[in-house]
């Protein structure tokens, strides 16, 4: 079994240009031992060959998986990493992210944690903390909104979470606190310690094709007593803003489908018993 302090898992769907930028940023900014695992979510042979050539050129591992969504692809990448590497940390990152600042010393003693870096979009939005409040009431409001397609109700959750996020960020900036506990982190770039990964087991619910993966991971971490830490010393550029156009009903329907699966998995009577 090979050794690396950090294994980066990058799930790619046709996006070779951003993948190259990410790999270059890892090569430039990471000053400890690491390996990049490129997971190709299959679209066609031409795109597969393009992504594989990039992986080969930059000395990355390459695996090809069926296009069954974010959770399935990343689970396959995690499985590959655990079967082939002895590591201290796994980083799950989108290809449209780049490392701005990353000092391995900031991860010292965090093998039992999930670490959420400072993720900054091109519009200068700060995407972490993703959520600060774990509330069944707010989840129930969102569930009802998605089931009935009354999407304006979702703003209740959005406003409450945004106000909490503004307050917590300002308070911690005021006292110059760079690291503190949060409920959930953005899914575009997260760091998971070796011991946390062992305790968490399979990270993603593969029935959720896209969206709400942050909610599932947060609930799983809470159930397994894994603490998620915001660490603003580690800084990441996310080139996709990730904001949702609420007028786009197709996107909202996709978000709703994933959130309904999340809610019914964690809150239905059967699932609660199953997950105890």
C-alpha positions in Angstrom: 0.0 0.0 0.0 1.4 3.4 -1.0 1.7 6.3 1.4 0.6 10.0 1.1 -0.2 12.6 3.7 -3.1 13.8 1.6 -5.2 12.1 -1.1 -7.2 14.4 -3.3 -10.3 13.0 -4.9 -11.6 14.9 -7.9 -14.8 13.8 -9.6 -14.9 15.1 -13.2 -17.6 15.3 -15.8 -16.1 16.4 -19.1 -14.4 19.4 -17.4 -10.7 19.0 -18.4 -9.7 22.6 -18.4 -10.7 23.3 -14.8 -9.2 20.0 -13.8 -5.8 21.1 -15.2 -6.0 24.4 -13.2 -6.9 22.5 -10.0 -4.0 20.0 -10.5 -1.5 22.9 -11.1 -2.7 24.7 -7.9 -2.2 21.5 -5.9 1.2 21.0 -7.3 2.1 24.6 -6.5 0.6 25.0 -3.0 0.9 21.6 -1.3 4.2 21.1 0.4 3.7 17.6 1.8 3.3 14.2 0.2 0.1 13.9 -1.8 -1.7 12.0 -4.6 -4.5 13.1 -6.8 -7.2 10.6 -7.8 -9.1 11.6 -10.9 -12.6 10.0 -11.0 -14.1 10.3 -14.4 -17.9 10.3 -14.4 -18.4 8.6 -17.8 -20.1 10.6 -20.6 -18.5 9.2 -23.7 -15.3 7.7 -24.9 -13.9 11.0 -26.3 -14.3 12.8 -23.0 -13.0 9.8 -21.0 -9.8 9.7 -23.1 -9.3 13.5 -22.7 -9.6 13.3 -18.9 -7.4 10.2 -18.7 -4.7 11.9 -20.8 -4.7 14.8 -18.3 -4.5 12.4 -15.4 -1.6 10.6 -17.0 0.3 13.8 -17.9 0.2 15.1 -14.4 0.9 11.7 -12.7 -2.5 11.3 -11.2 -4.4 8.0 -10.6 -7.4 7.6 -12.9 -10.5 5.6 -12.5 -13.6 5.6 -14.6 -17.1 5.2 -13.1 -20.7 5.3 -14.4 -22.4 8.7 -14.3 -24.6 8.0 -11.2 -24.1 11.4 -9.6 -21.9 13.2 -7.1 -22.3 10.8 -4.2 -21.7 7.7 -6.2 -18.7 9.0 -7.9 -17.0 10.3 -4.8 -17.8 7.1 -2.8 -15.9 5.2 -5.6 -13.0 7.6 -5.3 -12.9 7.3 -1.5 -13.0 3.5 -1.8 -10.1 3.6 -4.3 -8.1 5.8 -1.9 -8.7 3.6 1.2 -7.8 0.5 -0.7 -4.6 1.8 -2.3 -3.2 4.5 0.1 -2.2 4.9 3.7 -3.2 8.6 4.2 -3.7 11.1 7.0 -6.4 13.2 5.1 -8.7 12.9 2.2 -9.7 16.0 0.3 -12.9 15.8 -1.8 -12.9 18.6 -4.3 -14.6 19.8 -7.4 -12.5 20.3 -10.5 -13.6 24.0 -10.6 -11.8 24.8 -7.4 -8.2 26.0 -6.9 -6.0 26.2 -3.8 -5.1 29.8 -2.8 -3.5 29.0 0.6 -2.9 25.6 2.2 -0.5 24.9 5.0 -0.4 21.3 6.1 0.5 22.3 9.6 -3.1 23.7 9.9 -4.3 20.1 9.9 -2.1 19.0 12.8 -4.2 16.9 15.3 -7.3 17.0 13.1 -7.4 13.4 12.0 -10.7 12.9 13.8 -12.4 15.9 12.2 -14.0 17.2 9.0 -12.3 20.5 8.1 -14.1 23.2 6.1 -11.8 25.7 4.5 -12.6 29.3 3.5 -14.2 28.9 0.1 -14.4 32.1 -1.9 -16.3 32.4 -5.2 -15.4 34.6 -8.2 -18.1 37.0 -6.9 -16.3 37.1 -3.5 -19.0 35.2 -1.7 -17.9 33.1 1.3 -19.4 29.6 1.0 -18.4 28.3 4.5 -19.8 27.8 7.0 -22.4 26.2 4.8 -25.0 25.7 7.6 -24.8 26.6 11.2 -28.2 25.4 12.4 -29.4 21.8 12.7 -33.1 22.1 12.9 -35.8 19.5 12.3 -38.3 22.3 12.1 -36.5 24.1 9.3 -35.9 20.8 7.5 -39.6 20.0 7.8 -40.5 23.4 6.3 -38.2 22.8 3.4 -39.6 19.2 3.0 -43.1 20.5 2.8 -42.1 23.3 0.4 -40.4 20.8 -2.0 -43.2 18.2 -1.7 -45.8 20.9 -2.6 -43.5 22.8 -4.9 -44.2 26.0 -2.8 -40.6 27.2 -3.3 -41.1 30.6 -1.6 -41.2 28.8 1.8 -37.6 27.9 1.4 -36.6 31.5 1.9 -37.5 31.0 5.6 -34.6 28.6 6.0 -32.3 30.7 3.7 -32.8 33.9 5.7 -32.4 32.3 9.1 -29.2 30.5 8.0 -27.8 33.6 6.3 -28.3 35.7 9.4 -26.7 33.1 11.6 -23.8 32.9 9.2 -23.3 36.7 9.1 -23.3 36.9 12.9 -20.9 34.0 13.5 -18.5 35.1 10.8 -18.4 38.7 12.1 -18.0 37.6 15.7 -15.1 35.2 14.9 -13.5 37.8 12.7 -13.8 40.4 15.6 -12.0 38.1 18.0 -9.6 36.9 15.3 -10.7 33.2 15.7 -9.6 31.3 12.7 -10.9 27.9 13.7 -14.3 27.0 15.2 -17.0 24.3 15.1 -19.8 24.4 12.6 -22.7 22.2 11.6 -22.0 21.6 7.9 -19.5 22.6 5.2 -19.8 23.3 1.5 -19.4 20.2 -0.7 -17.0 21.8 -3.3 -13.9 21.3 -1.1 -13.8 19.5 2.2 -11.0 17.8 4.1 -11.6 14.6 6.2 -9.2 13.2 8.6 -8.2 9.5 8.5 -9.9 8.6 11.8 -13.0 10.5 10.9 -13.2 8.7 7.5 -12.9 5.4 9.2 -15.8 6.2 11.6 -18.0 7.8 9.0 -17.9 4.8 6.6 -19.7 5.3 3.3 -19.9 9.1 3.1 -22.6 9.8 0.5 -26.2 8.6 -0.1 -26.1 7.4 -3.7 -29.8 7.8 -4.1 -29.2 11.6 -4.1 -27.9 12.3 -7.6 -27.0 15.9 -7.0 -27.6 18.6 -4.3 -28.2 18.2 -0.5 -25.1 16.1 -0.1 -23.9 18.7 2.5 -27.0 18.0 4.6 -26.5 14.3 4.5 -22.8 14.5 5.4 -23.6 16.9 8.3 -26.3 14.6 9.7 -24.0 11.6 9.3 -21.1 13.4 11.1 -23.4 14.5 13.9 -24.7 10.9 14.3 -21.1 9.6 14.5 -19.9 12.3 16.8 -17.5 13.8 14.2 -16.9 17.5 14.7 -16.7 19.7 11.7 -14.3 22.6 12.0 -14.2 25.8 10.0 -10.6 26.8 9.3 -10.2 30.1 7.5 -6.4 29.7 7.3 -7.0 27.3 4.4 -8.3 29.3 1.4 -9.9 27.9 -1.7 -11.2 29.6 -4.9 -14.5 28.2 -6.2 -15.0 29.3 -9.8 -18.7 28.3 -9.8 -20.8 30.6 -7.6 -23.2 27.8 -6.8 -26.1 30.3 -6.3 -29.5 28.9 -7.3 -31.8 30.8 -9.7 -35.1 30.4 -8.0 -37.0 31.2 -11.2 -35.6 28.0 -12.7 -38.2 25.5 -11.8 -36.2 22.6 -13.3 -33.2 23.2 -11.0 -35.5 23.6 -8.0 -37.2 20.3 -8.9 -33.8 18.6 -8.9 -32.9 20.2 -5.6 -36.2 19.2 -4.2 -35.9 15.6 -5.3 -32.5 15.3 -3.5 -33.7 17.1 -0.4 -36.8 14.8 -0.2 -34.6 11.8 -0.3 -32.4 13.3 2.4 -35.3 14.1 4.7 -37.1 10.8 4.3 -33.8 8.9 4.9 -33.0 10.7 8.2 -36.5 11.5 9.5 -38.9 8.8 8.5 -39.7 6.3 11.2 -38.1 3.4 9.3 -34.9 5.3 8.6 -34.5 6.6 12.2 -34.7 3.0 13.5 -32.4 1.8 10.7 -29.7 4.5 11.6 -29.6 4.1 15.3 
